[in-house]
Amino acid sequence: MAVRYPNPPLTDIDPDDIADRTRTAEAFGVTESGVKWWVHTGLIEALPIGGGPHLYHLPTVARAEHHTWRNGADRPARGGRRPGWRVGEVAA
């Protein structure tokens, strides 16, 4: 399955733009299950780094999150932001 929002080459990624699933979910106000769902449906992919937790490129995830928001994913059940979430807040 082709990934809709593929990661750039690893050599082009700033280490500050990488996060594990928990930090990725917190950064975008979604659940960790939402991040897993985005991977499962081919919206995003984890970085191809062996061992340890799955890591994600935050700018790529930001584009995917914007796509889900634009297309009506306004509820956590559909992988969208939690109700009342604002940029900069940590998801509860």
ZAMARGU-4260 file (C-alpha; in steps of 0.2 Angstrom, whole numbers, plus 5000, padded with zeros to 4 digits):
<rodrens>
0) 5000/5000/5000 | 5007/5017/4995 | 5008/5029/5010 | 4999/5046/5007 | 5011/5056/5017
5) 5028/5048/5015 | 5043/5053/5026 | 5058/5062/5018 | 5075/5053/5017 | 5082/5050/5034
10) 5097/5061/5029 | 5085/5076/5027 | 5077/5074/5044 | 5081/5085/5059 | 5082/5074/5075
15) 5072/5088/5084 | 5057/5083/5072 | 5056/5065/5078 | 5045/5059/5091 | 5038/5042/5098
20) 5020/5038/5097 | 5016/5046/5114 | 5024/5063/5110 | 5017/5062/5092 | 4999/5060/5099
25) 5002/5074/5112 | 5008/5086/5099 | 4993/5084/5088 | 4979/5082/5102 | 4975/5064/5096
30) 4976/5047/5104 | 4990/5035/5102 | 4977/5024/5094 | 4974/5038/5081 | 4992/5038/5077
35) 4992/5019/5075 | 4976/5020/5064 | 4985/5033/5052 | 4999/5021/5050 | 4987/5006/5048
40) 4977/5015/5034 | 4993/5021/5025 | 4991/5040/5029 | 5008/5040/5037 | 5023/5028/5041
45) 5035/5026/5055 | 5053/5030/5052 | 5063/5015/5045 | 5074/5014/5061 | 5076/4996/5068
50) 5074/4992/5086 | 5065/5003/5100 | 5049/5012/5099 | 5041/5017/5082 | 5046/5035/5078
55) 5038/5048/5068 | 5043/5063/5058 | 5032/5077/5065 | 5031/5089/5050 | 5025/5074/5040
60) 5012/5069/5053 | 5007/5088/5053 | 5002/5087/5035 | 4993/5071/5038 | 4984/5078/5053
65) 4979/5093/5043 | 4972/5081/5030 | 4961/5072/5042 | 4955/5088/5050 | 4950/5095/5033
70) 4941/5079/5029 | 4930/5079/5044 | 4940/5069/5057 | 4934/5080/5071 | 4931/5065/5083
75) 4944/5054/5091 | 4935/5039/5085 | 4940/5044/5067 | 4958/5048/5071 | 4955/5067/5074
80) 4958/5080/5087 | 4950/5078/5104 | 4935/5089/5107 | 4941/5106/5114 | 4960/5103/5110
85) 4970/5118/5106 | 4987/5120/5098 | 5001/5119/5111 | 4990/5109/5124 | 4995/5091/5129
90) 4981/5079/5125 | 4972/5072/5141
</rodrens>
